[in-house]
Amino acid sequence: MRLETLRLQNFRGFENREFRLHPEFNLIVGGNGAGKTSFLEGAAVAIGSWLLGFPGHDSRNIRTKDVRVIREMVEKRYRELPQYPVCVEATGYVQIARAERSAETMQVVYTQSISIDKPNPRDQSVSWSRSIEAEGGRTTQKGADKLKTLAKRMGGAVLQQQPRILPLIRYFGAGRLWESVRDSERKALSKHKGKQPAQLAEDADELDRAIFDFERLSEPFYGYRMSVDKRCNPDDLIRWLAFERRNELDEEEESPALRLVYQAIESMLPEAKSARYSVKLRTLVLHYADGQPRTFDELSDGYRNIVAMAADLAVKAAMLNPQLAEKALEFTPGVVLIDELDLHLHPKWQRRIIQDLRRTFPKVQFICTTHSPQLIGQAKPEEIIVLDAATNHPSQSLGMDSNWVLRHIMVSDDRDPAVAAELDAIFENIDQAHFAHAQLSVDALRSRLGEHPELVEAQALIGRYTRFDTSASE
């Protein structure tokens, strides 16, 4: 599955705007308040419509806070005017081909249709919409009937043991690390705090559901759990790893799903030699080339963030498409939304994160927001959507340095404005042959900044022009 276009009408800050999306990677750029997160929320409504075809898995409906509101003063009277209809429309493609991994060749094979009338194309185009027509209304589903039917048909085929490649759907919000524990789990755990095993007996079922949720792991569509929830629960990840590792030990056979998660983490963290679940430590452990192991809890927020996201996507790919085995990362399509992709990442890592995601999940369409000039400099112009510019795509981006990106795409100063003004004044004095005044300014600024490259350049110019002219002055 991938989005081709997205139109938002009266959705948050968007009155009526349509966007064309790149099939592989998209960076949503804009100043604070430009609507980056709102764009992702609208996209979440669009991709969440796929889940309408899988009962028991929540889609993303349009909410009251998504309604665009006009605020005005009329004769000193403040009014808020909600605007309807609120509509999210999308076009895109769904991969509908049957496919499975061949045991003989170890390659993924796309099965041809048995009917001459149905050539079984790999992609089917589809358009859909969700809307709230008036105040007090509910999010409609009728406009998404075609997408819902496709989802039901593919889900039904899986239940009939006919291999289908199901797309993964995921939305990671900016608070993904800090909102890791769900409110329902907190409440369930707080009820049992301090109780003895005998006292827990009457609530044992509820506790099991809240903590483990393992009984659902056998469900064919478990991979759609919490797909548009925005939160990424590391506790769930550790419990899943523990469950799979225990299965490995019990069966004395490797778990392809567990190896897939390790593969995703190692691909996203090339500096880590290996990733493994430790039964003794009861957590994920990363082993580095220096020989030092680090548990998941010992990682920085930046590392925890990437490990949790990569593992979450790998788990979903493995659970949705077990027939692909070790090829699931390579062949699972889908749409993944990430708010603030640069969250907690060092600038050096920001320079490579896009390529890491492309390499690890080659068939997934990523739609991400960012404030980072380093990320923007790693994306092609057609992969960047600038929300607060006259044109959606910049003329250049890939390979440009951060200062250029700040000036020309983000329309921001690439250095402190006050320092920039002082430096400009120094070079203006040099141009006007006011060398003594320029020298005083250089000395004053050097005492604050040290040997700034432009001060070194200014000093060289002053020396060059005054070397043979002892009378040079203001």
GICOR-V951405 format. One record per backbone hydrogen bond with DSSP energy under -1.0 kcal/mol. NH is the residue of the N-H (numbers start at 0). CO is the residue of the C=O. Records with the same first field share a line. If there is no record, write none. Layout:
BEGIN
NH=CO + CO
END
This chain:
BEGIN
1=92
3=90
4=90
5=18
6=88
7=16
8=86
9=14
10=13
11=65
13=10
16=7
18=5
20=3
25=365
26=382
27=367
28=384
33=30
38=34
39=35
40=36
41=37
42=38
43=39
44=40
45=41
46=42
47=43
49=46
50=47
51=48
52=49
53=50
56=53
65=62
66=63
67=9
69=80
71=78
73=76
76=73
78=71
80=69
82=67
85=131
86=8
87=129
88=6
89=127
90=4
91=125
92=1
93=123
95=121
99=108
100=322
101=106
105=101
108=99
110=97
123=93
125=91
127=89
129=87
131=85
136=133
139=130
143=140
144=141
147=143
148=144
149=145
150=146
151=147
152=148
153=149
154=150
155=151
156=152
157=153
158=154
159=155
160=157
161=156
167=332
169=334
170=226
171=336
172=229
175=172
178=174
185=181
186=182
187=183
188=184
189=185
190=186
194=191
199=195
202=199
203=200
206=202
207=203
208=204
209=205
210=206
211=207
212=207
215=212
216=213
218=215
221=218
223=220
224=221
226=223
231=175
236=232
237=233
238=234
239=235
240=236
241=237
242=238
243=239
244=240
245=241
246=242
247=243
248=244
249=245
250=246
251=247
252=247
258=254
259=255
260=256
261=257
262=258
263=259
264=260
265=261
266=262
267=263
268=264
271=268
272=286
273=286
275=284
277=282
281=277
282=277
284=275
285=293
286=273
287=291
290=287
293=285
295=283
298=295
303=299
304=300
305=301
306=302
307=303
308=304
309=305
310=306
311=307
312=308
313=309
314=310
315=311
316=312
317=313
318=314
319=315
320=316
323=320
324=321
326=323
327=324
330=326
331=327
334=167
335=364
336=169
337=366
338=171
340=368
342=339
344=341
349=345
350=346
351=348
352=348
355=351
356=352
357=353
358=354
359=355
360=356
363=360
364=333
365=23
366=335
367=25
368=337
369=27
375=371
376=372
377=374
378=375
382=379
383=380
384=26
385=391
386=28
398=376
399=396
404=400
405=401
406=402
407=403
408=404
409=404
411=405
419=415
420=416
421=417
422=418
423=419
424=420
425=421
426=422
427=423
428=424
429=425
430=426
431=427
432=429
433=428
434=432
437=433
438=434
439=435
440=436
441=437
442=438
443=439
444=440
445=441
446=442
448=444
449=445
451=449
455=451
456=452
457=453
458=454
459=455
460=456
461=457
462=458
463=459
464=460
465=461
466=462
471=468
END
